[in-house]
Amino acid sequence: MGQNDVLFERAQKTIPGGVNSPVRAFRQVGGTPRFVTRAKGPYFWDAEDKRYIDLIMSWGPMIVGHAHPEVVEAVQRAAETSFSYGAPTEGEIELAERLCELMPSVEQVRMVSSGTEATMSALRLARGHTGRDLIIKFEGCYHGHADSLLVKAGSGLLTFADSTQNAPSSGGVPHDLVKHTLVLPYNDVAALEEVFKNQGDHIAAVILEPIAGNMNLIQPASEFLGAMRSLTAKHGAVLIYDEVMTGFRVALGGAQSLQGITPDLTCLGKVMGGGMPMAAFGGKKEIMSKLAPLGNVYQAGTLSGNPVAVASGLKTLEIISRAGFYECLTAQTEKLMAGLKQAADKAHIPFAVDSVGGMFGFYFASKVPTSFEEVTKTNIDAFKKFFHAMLDEGVYLAPSAYEAGFTSIAHDNEVVAAIITAAEKAFKRM
Ligand SMILES: *Cc1c(COP(=O)(O)O)cnc(C)c1O
């Protein structure tokens, strides 16, 4: 038994399933999760001291590479003056100003500690602002694990749950709550129009992943986005862009900057904390001013705006704002996807790829899917084989066919070439 197996067995005694977040458990692909001991740049090492090229990067946050010296220094400096005060700091103002600058739709922003908190709070705010209960989400989109949002949800829910029923994707979520959540297929303009026609004046909010990354990677059609923006505006519903994954990942201004859409509220997380527990939601001042202490929509957090997390976030935002960062990140990711596609073609394996900025999807299918339904029809068995062959070769992919992948600025030519070589071997073995 290797050290990873030893640790996994020990972990399962005191931690349910041995992990603190379900997808880490390798349930879809089988085998033993790797226990990480350290990471640097594009690599991490496991408990057996095997090195892997990381293509998850903590599920997105580590966009400047693991343990970037400038971020480490900023965090160390912040830590020396204590970790938390429960009182405001100047760093929070700086971070808020920076976020508002980078995303002009965000006029005011409130910091929280996780993406789940961001979406949960944004929904409460949208409901408080409109005085309506109904929300619309899309099949396969994941917005964290708040009760109202665990309906036909993506990510781990998609990997584990029998999420094809018209019911909560999780136990412990009351039907009474879920009845206020309408779920529509992604990219389906007609379904959206129909719902607004029938119930438009009861809809508090539409929430979506503007580029879906929790059912593999699925891009929205521009007509879909356009219809959503005009229907929500016409009916006084709040449009919530959940950019927890895409914010600062697909472009410096997030998916909204690529799509030319101005949402009413935006949720952020992952990259904005640079790997520390940090997230935020923000948007129109008119809506944000309904939050306590100004308004009657309550929201709070002991560790919100945590100074160490703020330091990590500010430094990460500084690095990604430097000239050429996204051009380089995007080019490297495209190079990687083109290489994987070529390797699969050579082995005559049906394979499709897509990427936006530093986020990518690959599919064991003859074309890139556009909906949740199409994703579930890709070849999951082929994915499992590929996953394990790549793991053997020292490349760590997301342990589920329903997750996007992530690169960092540290994934240079040498790293990309190594991944492609590993993939050539892996495809051959299939
Ligand atoms: C990761 C993610 C969340 C949840 O964020 P946590 O920090 O894990 O709570 C919400 N929405 C999207 C789109 C995400 O990718």
The ligand as an SDF file (V2000), in Angstrom:
LIG
                    3D

 15 15  0  0  0  0  0  0  0  0999 V2000
  -16.9320   27.1460   -7.3720 C   0  0  0  0  0  0  0  0  0  0  0  0
  -18.1950   27.8040   -7.7560 C   0  0  0  0  0  0  0  0  0  0  0  0
  -19.1230   28.2470   -6.7960 C   0  0  0  0  0  0  0  0  0  0  0  0
  -18.9760   27.9360   -5.3360 C   0  0  0  0  0  0  0  0  0  0  0  0
  -17.8650   28.5160   -4.7610 O   0  0  0  0  0  0  0  0  0  0  0  0
  -17.2970   27.9100   -3.3860 P   0  0  0  0  0  0  0  0  0  0  0  0
  -16.2070   28.8420   -3.0200 O   0  0  0  0  0  0  0  0  0  0  0  0
  -16.8590   26.5140   -3.6850 O   0  0  0  0  0  0  0  0  0  0  0  0
  -18.4170   27.9260   -2.4030 O   0  0  0  0  0  0  0  0  0  0  0  0
  -20.2180   28.9630   -7.2190 C   0  0  0  0  0  0  0  0  0  0  0  0
  -20.4260   29.2080   -8.5250 N   0  0  0  0  0  0  0  0  0  0  0  0
  -19.5760   28.7880   -9.4760 C   0  0  0  0  0  0  0  0  0  0  0  0
  -19.8480   29.1110  -10.9010 C   0  0  0  0  0  0  0  0  0  0  0  0
  -18.4510   28.0540   -9.1290 C   0  0  0  0  0  0  0  0  0  0  0  0
  -17.6340   27.5920  -10.0840 O   0  0  0  0  0  0  0  0  0  0  0  0
  1  2  1  0
  2  3  1  0
  2 14  2  0
  3  4  1  0
  3 10  2  0
  4  5  1  0
  5  6  1  0
  6  7  2  0
  6  8  1  0
  6  9  1  0
 10 11  1  0
 11 12  2  0
 12 13  1  0
 12 14  1  0
 14 15  1  0
M  END
$$$$
